[in-house]
Amino acid sequence: AFRNKLTFFAAAKSSSSFPPPELPEIAFAGRSNVGKSSLLNALTRQWGIVRTSDKPGLTQTINFFNLGSKLCLVDLPGYGFAYAKEEVKDAWEELVKEYVSTRVGLKRVCLLIDTKWGMKPRDHELINLMERSQTKYQIVLTKTDMIFPIDVARHAMQIEESLKANKSVVQPLMMVSSKSGAGIRSLRTVLSKIARF
Ligand code: GDP
């Protein structure tokens, strides 16, 4: 699926402007600066072409991309901007909550976690929401090149352990580095299984 052409087709500021769900959908979520753009670029090798805004966290829209009419990739607004105003946070929350809990065709949310920083309260908030709405999600540790492999493994085990009782999480957790390319092929393989053939 990831060899196919990527095209941007919709940006939504509210649920009324979500496009009709015609394809299996995979959404990407995480804190600002977690490496989401870099990961989407590494996965599709075409992100730079379609990316319109490089200020994630400021544009509160959900962006929809068609991958060769086999998958819909969805870029959720980054959260956790220290200087974001309360109303911006509320707007993000509402939009993402609505998307995650009501979206038909949403097969998987990749929740990106920076390997170095681990899970933060807002990551847990999103996890709780996905558990409540029974949305399938998987954890993707990013920037694994930044710390020693043994520490990556330790963080991974801690996170897997902390999610053990959760029902909607898809294990195992994935580990990637967009910089070195480690784990990118494995993640592509896992996500391709969701695509329409
Ligand atoms: P986004 O805000 O989540 O879209 O994050 P970006 O993809 O823009 O990345 C944020 C910062 O992290 C940038 O300075 C990237 O160069 C850096 N970055 C992203 N992925 C990696 C990675 O795999 N390894 C390293 N070392 N840095 C990364």
Residues whose N, C-alpha, C, O or C-beta is under 5 A from the ligand:
A	BS01	GDP	R31 S32 N33 V34 G35 K36 S37 S38 L39 P56 K143 D145 M146 V176 S177 S178 K179
